[in-house]
Amino acid sequence: MKRQDFGCAPGCSVEVTLDLIDGKWKGVILYHLQEGRLRFGELRKRLPNVTQRMLTKQLRALEEDDLIIRKVYAEVPPRVDYELSETGQRLRPVIDALKQWGDENRARIDTASAGRKGNARSVAPRPSRQPQPA
């Protein structure tokens, strides 16, 4: 996973944290793994809108960043489990805070989003800048 040099600018700790959990699915994966060890197929069921390829990519990135542990069992068919690492466990309060904020603000965000979509449809056409006949 690409890493940026954040230096010591104000807010860099926030940027470092966000860099680890960036993307559409990482935070959601971490949220579900708070419940305990899950198999790949269980994660797929909990995230029906993510493709298998994207889920694999996000899991690999989380593993590379030491936020999750991937355990492969020598079985047929192969079995792979994922769970939060110790570092990932320390992100629990962050993920819980994101969920709480989302729960508290979801209605407002949905309303604002619906308003933006509605406004896009009801915008009157702009008047032409062509000279009008006299």
VMD Tcl script that builds the backbone (N, CA, C; Angstrom):
set m [mol new atoms 402]
animate dup $m
set s [atomselect $m all]
$s set {name element resname resid chain x y z} {
  {N N MET 1 A 0.845 -1.173 0.000}
  {CA C MET 1 A 0.000 0.000 0.000}
  {C C MET 1 A 0.885 1.229 0.000}
  {N N LYS 2 A 0.534 2.225 -0.772}
  {CA C LYS 2 A 1.333 3.437 -0.826}
  {C C LYS 2 A 1.260 4.172 0.507}
  {N N ARG 3 A 2.364 4.759 0.875}
  {CA C ARG 3 A 2.432 5.537 2.104}
  {C C ARG 3 A 2.957 6.912 1.767}
  {N N GLN 4 A 2.383 7.893 2.404}
  {CA C GLN 4 A 2.810 9.253 2.169}
  {C C GLN 4 A 3.743 9.683 3.292}
  {N N ASP 5 A 4.587 10.673 3.007}
  {CA C ASP 5 A 5.432 11.257 4.031}
  {C C ASP 5 A 4.647 12.416 4.617}
  {N N PHE 6 A 4.172 12.269 5.842}
  {CA C PHE 6 A 3.311 13.278 6.449}
  {C C PHE 6 A 4.086 14.348 7.195}
  {N N GLY 7 A 5.387 14.137 7.405}
  {CA C GLY 7 A 6.169 15.131 8.126}
  {C C GLY 7 A 5.579 15.378 9.498}
  {N N CYS 8 A 5.631 16.582 9.954}
  {CA C CYS 8 A 5.108 16.914 11.282}
  {C C CYS 8 A 4.086 18.037 11.219}
  {N N ALA 9 A 3.400 18.145 10.109}
  {CA C ALA 9 A 2.388 19.188 9.953}
  {C C ALA 9 A 1.248 18.948 10.933}
  {N N PRO 10 A 0.592 20.036 11.374}
  {CA C PRO 10 A -0.575 19.855 12.243}
  {C C PRO 10 A -1.597 18.955 11.555}
  {N N GLY 11 A -2.167 18.037 12.317}
  {CA C GLY 11 A -3.163 17.120 11.773}
  {C C GLY 11 A -2.573 15.879 11.153}
  {N N CYS 12 A -1.243 15.739 11.168}
  {CA C CYS 12 A -0.642 14.598 10.469}
  {C C CYS 12 A -1.041 13.264 11.103}
  {N N SER 13 A -1.300 13.234 12.396}
  {CA C SER 13 A -1.737 11.984 13.028}
  {C C SER 13 A -3.086 11.538 12.483}
  {N N VAL 14 A -3.951 12.491 12.224}
  {CA C VAL 14 A -5.248 12.178 11.628}
  {C C VAL 14 A -5.045 11.652 10.216}
  {N N GLU 15 A -4.155 12.266 9.462}
  {CA C GLU 15 A -3.877 11.826 8.102}
  {C C GLU 15 A -3.305 10.416 8.081}
  {N N VAL 16 A -2.420 10.118 9.021}
  {CA C VAL 16 A -1.837 8.773 9.095}
  {C C VAL 16 A -2.928 7.746 9.336}
  {N N THR 17 A -3.822 8.031 10.269}
  {CA C THR 17 A -4.906 7.107 10.588}
  {C C THR 17 A -5.832 6.931 9.394}
  {N N LEU 18 A -6.217 8.036 8.780}
  {CA C LEU 18 A -7.103 7.958 7.620}
  {C C LEU 18 A -6.441 7.236 6.461}
  {N N ASP 19 A -5.132 7.375 6.314}
  {CA C ASP 19 A -4.426 6.674 5.250}
  {C C ASP 19 A -4.520 5.160 5.437}
  {N N LEU 20 A -4.541 4.711 6.687}
  {CA C LEU 20 A -4.638 3.272 6.963}
  {C C LEU 20 A -6.028 2.712 6.680}
  {N N ILE 21 A -7.058 3.504 6.927}
  {CA C ILE 21 A -8.425 2.990 6.774}
  {C C ILE 21 A -9.146 3.640 5.604}
  {N N ASP 22 A -8.376 4.232 4.658}
  {CA C ASP 22 A -8.998 4.883 3.512}
  {C C ASP 22 A -9.664 3.865 2.605}
  {N N GLY 23 A -10.458 4.338 1.726}
  {CA C GLY 23 A -11.162 3.452 0.813}
  {C C GLY 23 A -12.573 3.189 1.298}
  {N N LYS 24 A -13.372 2.705 0.411}
  {CA C LYS 24 A -14.794 2.500 0.701}
  {C C LYS 24 A -15.050 1.337 1.648}
  {N N TRP 25 A -14.178 0.317 1.634}
  {CA C TRP 25 A -14.511 -0.919 2.330}
  {C C TRP 25 A -13.688 -1.219 3.573}
  {N N LYS 26 A -12.517 -0.624 3.733}
  {CA C LYS 26 A -11.646 -0.995 4.847}
  {C C LYS 26 A -12.310 -0.784 6.206}
  {N N GLY 27 A -12.916 0.380 6.396}
  {CA C GLY 27 A -13.576 0.651 7.674}
  {C C GLY 27 A -14.708 -0.318 7.950}
  {N N VAL 28 A -15.449 -0.660 6.915}
  {CA C VAL 28 A -16.574 -1.591 7.071}
  {C C VAL 28 A -16.055 -2.999 7.395}
  {N N ILE 29 A -14.973 -3.401 6.747}
  {CA C ILE 29 A -14.364 -4.703 7.037}
  {C C ILE 29 A -13.902 -4.734 8.489}
  {N N LEU 30 A -13.213 -3.681 8.924}
  {CA C LEU 30 A -12.747 -3.619 10.317}
  {C C LEU 30 A -13.926 -3.654 11.287}
  {N N TYR 31 A -15.008 -2.979 10.932}
  {CA C TYR 31 A -16.206 -2.990 11.780}
  {C C TYR 31 A -16.730 -4.421 11.953}
  {N N HIS 32 A -16.849 -5.151 10.864}
  {CA C HIS 32 A -17.379 -6.520 10.953}
  {C C HIS 32 A -16.420 -7.454 11.683}
  {N N LEU 33 A -15.138 -7.244 11.538}
  {CA C LEU 33 A -14.167 -8.106 12.222}
  {C C LEU 33 A -14.101 -7.827 13.724}
  {N N GLN 34 A -14.717 -6.757 14.182}
  {CA C GLN 34 A -14.789 -6.507 15.627}
  {C C GLN 34 A -15.609 -7.591 16.328}
  {N N GLU 35 A -16.493 -8.242 15.572}
  {CA C GLU 35 A -17.324 -9.306 16.137}
  {C C GLU 35 A -16.538 -10.587 16.364}
  {N N GLY 36 A -15.341 -10.680 15.769}
  {CA C GLY 36 A -14.520 -11.873 15.911}
  {C C GLY 36 A -14.043 -12.380 14.572}
  {N N ARG 37 A -13.457 -13.547 14.598}
  {CA C ARG 37 A -12.879 -14.169 13.403}
  {C C ARG 37 A -13.979 -14.497 12.396}
  {N N LEU 38 A -13.726 -14.138 11.128}
  {CA C LEU 38 A -14.686 -14.423 10.062}
  {C C LEU 38 A -13.972 -15.036 8.867}
  {N N ARG 39 A -14.659 -15.924 8.201}
  {CA C ARG 39 A -14.143 -16.499 6.962}
  {C C ARG 39 A -14.435 -15.540 5.815}
  {N N PHE 40 A -13.702 -15.738 4.721}
  {CA C PHE 40 A -13.863 -14.871 3.550}
  {C C PHE 40 A -15.319 -14.847 3.087}
  {N N GLY 41 A -15.937 -16.016 2.998}
  {CA C GLY 41 A -17.325 -16.105 2.547}
  {C C GLY 41 A -18.291 -15.371 3.460}
  {N N GLU 42 A -18.019 -15.384 4.757}
  {CA C GLU 42 A -18.871 -14.651 5.697}
  {C C GLU 42 A -18.750 -13.143 5.473}
  {N N LEU 43 A -17.536 -12.691 5.215}
  {CA C LEU 43 A -17.349 -11.270 4.908}
  {C C LEU 43 A -18.082 -10.897 3.619}
  {N N ARG 44 A -18.004 -11.764 2.612}
  {CA C ARG 44 A -18.707 -11.504 1.346}
  {C C ARG 44 A -20.207 -11.339 1.569}
  {N N LYS 45 A -20.777 -12.187 2.422}
  {CA C LYS 45 A -22.216 -12.100 2.700}
  {C C LYS 45 A -22.570 -10.804 3.419}
  {N N ARG 46 A -21.684 -10.338 4.277}
  {CA C ARG 46 A -21.951 -9.108 5.023}
  {C C ARG 46 A -21.727 -7.855 4.184}
  {N N LEU 47 A -20.983 -8.014 3.096}
  {CA C LEU 47 A -20.691 -6.893 2.201}
  {C C LEU 47 A -21.137 -7.248 0.783}
  {N N PRO 48 A -22.445 -7.339 0.553}
  {CA C PRO 48 A -22.932 -7.824 -0.745}
  {C C PRO 48 A -22.603 -6.905 -1.924}
  {N N ASN 49 A -22.282 -5.643 -1.675}
  {CA C ASN 49 A -22.013 -4.711 -2.775}
  {C C ASN 49 A -20.547 -4.644 -3.179}
  {N N VAL 50 A -19.686 -5.384 -2.496}
  {CA C VAL 50 A -18.265 -5.374 -2.835}
  {C C VAL 50 A -17.968 -6.580 -3.727}
  {N N THR 51 A -17.125 -6.372 -4.728}
  {CA C THR 51 A -16.743 -7.494 -5.582}
  {C C THR 51 A -15.724 -8.363 -4.860}
  {N N GLN 52 A -15.611 -9.594 -5.282}
  {CA C GLN 52 A -14.644 -10.504 -4.683}
  {C C GLN 52 A -13.230 -9.948 -4.841}
  {N N ARG 53 A -12.948 -9.397 -6.009}
  {CA C ARG 53 A -11.620 -8.835 -6.277}
  {C C ARG 53 A -11.308 -7.674 -5.335}
  {N N MET 54 A -12.270 -6.767 -5.144}
  {CA C MET 54 A -12.052 -5.609 -4.279}
  {C C MET 54 A -11.922 -6.039 -2.818}
  {N N LEU 55 A -12.740 -6.990 -2.398}
  {CA C LEU 55 A -12.645 -7.476 -1.026}
  {C C LEU 55 A -11.264 -8.087 -0.780}
  {N N THR 56 A -10.790 -8.891 -1.711}
  {CA C THR 56 A -9.464 -9.495 -1.598}
  {C C THR 56 A -8.390 -8.412 -1.514}
  {N N LYS 57 A -8.499 -7.416 -2.365}
  {CA C LYS 57 A -7.522 -6.321 -2.397}
  {C C LYS 57 A -7.505 -5.561 -1.066}
  {N N GLN 58 A -8.678 -5.254 -0.544}
  {CA C GLN 58 A -8.770 -4.516 0.712}
  {C C GLN 58 A -8.253 -5.350 1.888}
  {N N LEU 59 A -8.573 -6.647 1.891}
  {CA C LEU 59 A -8.077 -7.530 2.954}
  {C C LEU 59 A -6.552 -7.622 2.915}
  {N N ARG 60 A -5.994 -7.719 1.722}
  {CA C ARG 60 A -4.526 -7.773 1.602}
  {C C ARG 60 A -3.880 -6.491 2.117}
  {N N ALA 61 A -4.483 -5.358 1.793}
  {CA C ALA 61 A -3.946 -4.083 2.262}
  {C C ALA 61 A -4.026 -3.983 3.784}
  {N N LEU 62 A -5.136 -4.413 4.360}
  {CA C LEU 62 A -5.280 -4.395 5.819}
  {C C LEU 62 A -4.280 -5.331 6.487}
  {N N GLU 63 A -4.043 -6.474 5.850}
  {CA C GLU 63 A -3.048 -7.416 6.380}
  {C C GLU 63 A -1.644 -6.816 6.267}
  {N N GLU 64 A -1.347 -6.206 5.153}
  {CA C GLU 64 A -0.036 -5.576 4.934}
  {C C GLU 64 A 0.218 -4.475 5.966}
  {N N ASP 65 A -0.834 -3.771 6.361}
  {CA C ASP 65 A -0.719 -2.699 7.350}
  {C C ASP 65 A -0.820 -3.212 8.783}
  {N N ASP 66 A -0.848 -4.537 8.949}
  {CA C ASP 66 A -0.898 -5.178 10.266}
  {C C ASP 66 A -2.156 -4.813 11.063}
  {N N LEU 67 A -3.261 -4.618 10.353}
  {CA C LEU 67 A -4.518 -4.344 11.036}
  {C C LEU 67 A -5.354 -5.605 11.191}
  {N N ILE 68 A -5.106 -6.601 10.334}
  {CA C ILE 68 A -5.805 -7.878 10.443}
  {C C ILE 68 A -4.798 -9.019 10.323}
  {N N ILE 69 A -5.224 -10.175 10.776}
  {CA C ILE 69 A -4.428 -11.400 10.664}
  {C C ILE 69 A -5.184 -12.352 9.752}
  {N N ARG 70 A -4.477 -12.901 8.789}
  {CA C ARG 70 A -5.039 -13.877 7.849}
  {C C ARG 70 A -4.476 -15.232 8.221}
  {N N LYS 71 A -5.364 -16.181 8.476}
  {CA C LYS 71 A -4.929 -17.523 8.824}
  {C C LYS 71 A -5.468 -18.506 7.779}
  {N N VAL 72 A -4.539 -19.231 7.150}
  {CA C VAL 72 A -4.891 -20.199 6.114}
  {C C VAL 72 A -4.774 -21.595 6.718}
  {N N TYR 73 A -5.825 -22.397 6.553}
  {CA C TYR 73 A -5.836 -23.772 7.060}
  {C C TYR 73 A -5.549 -24.727 5.907}
  {N N ALA 74 A -4.734 -25.721 6.182}
  {CA C ALA 74 A -4.386 -26.726 5.165}
  {C C ALA 74 A -5.508 -27.752 5.084}
  {N N GLU 75 A -6.594 -27.357 4.432}
  {CA C GLU 75 A -7.768 -28.213 4.284}
  {C C GLU 75 A -8.205 -28.197 2.827}
  {N N VAL 76 A -9.031 -29.152 2.492}
  {CA C VAL 76 A -9.675 -29.163 1.185}
  {C C VAL 76 A -11.167 -29.181 1.441}
  {N N PRO 77 A -11.929 -28.207 0.990}
  {CA C PRO 77 A -11.489 -27.000 0.294}
  {C C PRO 77 A -10.722 -26.076 1.250}
  {N N PRO 78 A -9.879 -25.182 0.705}
  {CA C PRO 78 A -9.091 -24.289 1.553}
  {C C PRO 78 A -9.985 -23.404 2.414}
  {N N ARG 79 A -9.525 -23.145 3.601}
  {CA C ARG 79 A -10.267 -22.277 4.521}
  {C C ARG 79 A -9.344 -21.145 4.947}
  {N N VAL 80 A -9.846 -19.918 4.881}
  {CA C VAL 80 A -9.081 -18.746 5.285}
  {C C VAL 80 A -9.935 -17.938 6.250}
  {N N ASP 81 A -9.354 -17.622 7.397}
  {CA C ASP 81 A -10.024 -16.797 8.400}
  {C C ASP 81 A -9.308 -15.470 8.535}
  {N N TYR 82 A -10.078 -14.446 8.902}
  {CA C TYR 82 A -9.527 -13.119 9.149}
  {C C TYR 82 A -9.989 -12.668 10.522}
  {N N GLU 83 A -9.084 -11.981 11.223}
  {CA C GLU 83 A -9.436 -11.392 12.507}
  {C C GLU 83 A -8.599 -10.148 12.718}
  {N N LEU 84 A -9.032 -9.305 13.642}
  {CA C LEU 84 A -8.283 -8.102 13.946}
  {C C LEU 84 A -6.973 -8.463 14.629}
  {N N SER 85 A -5.902 -7.801 14.236}
  {CA C SER 85 A -4.625 -7.951 14.934}
  {C C SER 85 A -4.674 -7.084 16.196}
  {N N GLU 86 A -3.612 -7.113 16.953}
  {CA C GLU 86 A -3.550 -6.259 18.138}
  {C C GLU 86 A -3.644 -4.785 17.726}
  {N N THR 87 A -2.970 -4.431 16.642}
  {CA C THR 87 A -3.044 -3.060 16.130}
  {C C THR 87 A -4.463 -2.737 15.673}
  {N N GLY 88 A -5.089 -3.670 14.998}
  {CA C GLY 88 A -6.468 -3.483 14.562}
  {C C GLY 88 A -7.424 -3.335 15.733}
  {N N GLN 89 A -7.171 -4.083 16.806}
  {CA C GLN 89 A -8.009 -3.972 18.020}
  {C C GLN 89 A -7.940 -2.555 18.583}
  {N N ARG 90 A -6.767 -1.925 18.471}
  {CA C ARG 90 A -6.619 -0.567 19.009}
  {C C ARG 90 A -7.394 0.458 18.183}
  {N N LEU 91 A -7.837 0.068 16.983}
  {CA C LEU 91 A -8.671 0.953 16.167}
  {C C LEU 91 A -10.157 0.857 16.528}
  {N N ARG 92 A -10.520 -0.058 17.406}
  {CA C ARG 92 A -11.931 -0.219 17.791}
  {C C ARG 92 A -12.621 1.093 18.153}
  {N N PRO 93 A -12.029 1.903 19.037}
  {CA C PRO 93 A -12.717 3.158 19.390}
  {C C PRO 93 A -12.925 4.079 18.186}
  {N N VAL 94 A -11.989 4.066 17.255}
  {CA C VAL 94 A -12.109 4.900 16.057}
  {C C VAL 94 A -13.271 4.413 15.194}
  {N N ILE 95 A -13.323 3.102 14.949}
  {CA C ILE 95 A -14.397 2.525 14.123}
  {C C ILE 95 A -15.746 2.719 14.812}
  {N N ASP 96 A -15.791 2.516 16.134}
  {CA C ASP 96 A -17.038 2.717 16.875}
  {C C ASP 96 A -17.494 4.172 16.804}
  {N N ALA 97 A -16.543 5.108 16.894}
  {CA C ALA 97 A -16.890 6.532 16.800}
  {C C ALA 97 A -17.416 6.869 15.401}
  {N N LEU 98 A -16.807 6.302 14.361}
  {CA C LEU 98 A -17.303 6.529 12.998}
  {C C LEU 98 A -18.724 5.997 12.840}
  {N N LYS 99 A -18.983 4.813 13.391}
  {CA C LYS 99 A -20.330 4.235 13.300}
  {C C LYS 99 A -21.342 5.105 14.048}
  {N N GLN 100 A -20.975 5.530 15.255}
  {CA C GLN 100 A -21.891 6.354 16.039}
  {C C GLN 100 A -22.200 7.662 15.315}
  {N N TRP 101 A -21.170 8.302 14.764}
  {CA C TRP 101 A -21.375 9.545 14.035}
  {C C TRP 101 A -22.293 9.307 12.842}
  {N N GLY 102 A -22.060 8.207 12.131}
  {CA C GLY 102 A -22.905 7.873 10.981}
  {C C GLY 102 A -24.348 7.634 11.389}
  {N N ASP 103 A -24.546 6.904 12.502}
  {CA C ASP 103 A -25.899 6.651 13.001}
  {C C ASP 103 A -26.609 7.964 13.341}
  {N N GLU 104 A -25.882 8.875 13.984}
  {CA C GLU 104 A -26.475 10.141 14.424}
  {C C GLU 104 A -26.739 11.101 13.267}
  {N N ASN 105 A -26.013 10.988 12.183}
  {CA C ASN 105 A -26.106 11.959 11.094}
  {C C ASN 105 A -26.670 11.404 9.796}
  {N N ARG 106 A -27.009 10.143 9.785}
  {CA C ARG 106 A -27.450 9.505 8.539}
  {C C ARG 106 A -28.689 10.160 7.934}
  {N N ALA 107 A -29.686 10.448 8.762}
  {CA C ALA 107 A -30.921 11.047 8.239}
  {C C ALA 107 A -30.627 12.408 7.605}
  {N N ARG 108 A -29.806 13.212 8.260}
  {CA C ARG 108 A -29.455 14.531 7.728}
  {C C ARG 108 A -28.707 14.403 6.404}
  {N N ILE 109 A -27.770 13.452 6.338}
  {CA C ILE 109 A -26.978 13.253 5.121}
  {C C ILE 109 A -27.859 12.738 3.987}
  {N N ASP 110 A -28.749 11.782 4.307}
  {CA C ASP 110 A -29.665 11.263 3.288}
  {C C ASP 110 A -30.571 12.367 2.750}
  {N N THR 111 A -31.063 13.234 3.640}
  {CA C THR 111 A -31.930 14.336 3.230}
  {C C THR 111 A -31.171 15.308 2.335}
  {N N ALA 112 A -29.954 15.650 2.730}
  {CA C ALA 112 A -29.139 16.576 1.936}
  {C C ALA 112 A -28.815 15.969 0.573}
  {N N SER 113 A -28.514 14.691 0.552}
  {CA C SER 113 A -28.188 14.015 -0.704}
  {C C SER 113 A -29.403 13.987 -1.624}
  {N N ALA 114 A -30.568 13.686 -1.065}
  {CA C ALA 114 A -31.794 13.664 -1.867}
  {C C ALA 114 A -32.096 15.068 -2.392}
  {N N GLY 115 A -31.825 16.085 -1.590}
  {CA C GLY 115 A -32.048 17.463 -2.021}
  {C C GLY 115 A -31.146 17.844 -3.176}
  {N N ARG 116 A -29.892 17.428 -3.110}
  {CA C ARG 116 A -28.963 17.727 -4.211}
  {C C ARG 116 A -29.408 17.031 -5.487}
  {N N LYS 117 A -29.861 15.799 -5.367}
  {CA C LYS 117 A -30.324 15.064 -6.551}
  {C C LYS 117 A -31.578 15.712 -7.116}
  {N N GLY 118 A -32.479 16.135 -6.234}
  {CA C GLY 118 A -33.714 16.780 -6.675}
  {C C GLY 118 A -33.446 18.110 -7.338}
  {N N ASN 119 A -32.495 18.862 -6.792}
  {CA C ASN 119 A -32.157 20.163 -7.381}
  {C C ASN 119 A -31.533 20.005 -8.753}
  {N N ALA 120 A -30.798 18.961 -8.948}
  {CA C ALA 120 A -30.145 18.753 -10.242}
  {C C ALA 120 A -31.179 18.551 -11.338}
  {N N ARG 121 A -32.289 17.950 -10.995}
  {CA C ARG 121 A -33.330 17.689 -11.994}
  {C C ARG 121 A -34.194 18.918 -12.251}
  {N N SER 122 A -34.368 19.760 -11.223}
  {CA C SER 122 A -35.314 20.861 -11.351}
  {C C SER 122 A -34.645 22.197 -11.679}
  {N N VAL 123 A -33.389 22.159 -12.051}
  {CA C VAL 123 A -32.696 23.395 -12.389}
  {C C VAL 123 A -33.224 23.912 -13.724}
  {N N ALA 124 A -33.591 25.189 -13.734}
  {CA C ALA 124 A -34.101 25.803 -14.968}
  {C C ALA 124 A -32.948 25.980 -15.936}
  {N N PRO 125 A -33.224 25.868 -17.226}
  {CA C PRO 125 A -32.153 26.064 -18.201}
  {C C PRO 125 A -31.653 27.501 -18.145}
  {N N ARG 126 A -30.366 27.667 -18.369}
  {CA C ARG 126 A -29.783 29.005 -18.371}
  {C C ARG 126 A -30.231 29.751 -19.618}
  {N N PRO 127 A -30.437 31.044 -19.461}
  {CA C PRO 127 A -30.796 31.824 -20.649}
  {C C PRO 127 A -29.632 31.845 -21.631}
  {N N SER 128 A -29.951 31.892 -22.872}
  {CA C SER 128 A -28.944 31.910 -23.921}
  {C C SER 128 A -28.189 33.228 -23.892}
  {N N ARG 129 A -26.907 33.165 -24.182}
  {CA C ARG 129 A -26.110 34.390 -24.254}
  {C C ARG 129 A -26.072 34.933 -25.668}
  {N N GLN 130 A -26.848 34.325 -26.531}
  {CA C GLN 130 A -26.935 34.781 -27.916}
  {C C GLN 130 A -27.678 36.117 -27.942}
  {N N PRO 131 A -27.256 37.024 -28.785}
  {CA C PRO 131 A -27.996 38.304 -28.890}
  {C C PRO 131 A -29.429 38.027 -29.347}
  {N N GLN 132 A -30.352 38.668 -28.701}
  {CA C GLN 132 A -31.759 38.507 -29.037}
  {C C GLN 132 A -32.140 39.476 -30.154}
  {N N PRO 133 A -32.997 39.022 -31.088}
  {CA C PRO 133 A -33.425 39.940 -32.178}
  {C C PRO 133 A -34.235 41.080 -31.595}
  {N N ALA 134 A -34.086 42.247 -32.180}
  {CA C ALA 134 A -34.767 43.440 -31.690}
  {C C ALA 134 A -36.172 43.540 -32.139}
}
mol reanalyze $m
mol bondsrecalc $m
mol representation Tube
mol addrep $m
